[in-house]
């Protein structure tokens, strides 16, 4: 039934995870509009998966692709680390839903794009771990984040033989950056394919799974001129 419905669609349906619950008096789920705008610009339609869904695989079974969005930090206990004073917006409810969504997308072999926190979720879901605070590891020569309110930009280098280099048609990019954590040890089957000038891993690909891409930067902030903002 799900396959037949997908075949009848005029546009691919993309599932996006949302941010954690926000707002004390009127709690709400939300996702930055740039993610939705980017999917629409590419010709897709969207459906949201808010945290707290015990079975996101039921939604993922009905969609054509999955986009794991950015957001706050993952609970470090999920990859065997201790809490760090710089961590923020840790949410057990979102962590559980996002990990389940990542694993369901991998199991269904649907196209998966993981952005920023999404890349970190994918890495942890496959047994990898994270640097808890980049300034502690690589210093501050590259500004990966300047505040929680606005992104910054820096160059990245792509492996010449990776999918992203073929997609972009380049091995050097200037990207929108908004993170203070990053992949330390890649998870099972994951390969680092892009790096900042300080050596920070900026993209991952999954062996023999061309439908899976993960970037630490924010491509949704670089919509084509004239697209919705």
Buried (B, 14 or more C-beta within 10 A) or exposed (E): EEEEEEEEEEEBBBBBBBBBBEEEEEEEBEBBEBBBBBBBBEEBBBEBBBBBBEEBBEBBBBBBBBBBBBBBBBBBEBBEBEEBEEBEEBBEEBBBBBBBBBBBBBEEEBBBBBBBBBBBBBBBBBEBBBBBBBBEBBEEEBBBBEEEEEBBBBEBBBBEEBBBBEEBEEBEBEBBBBBBBBBBEBBEBBEBBBBBEBEBBBBBBBEEBEBBBBBBBBBBBBBEEEEEE
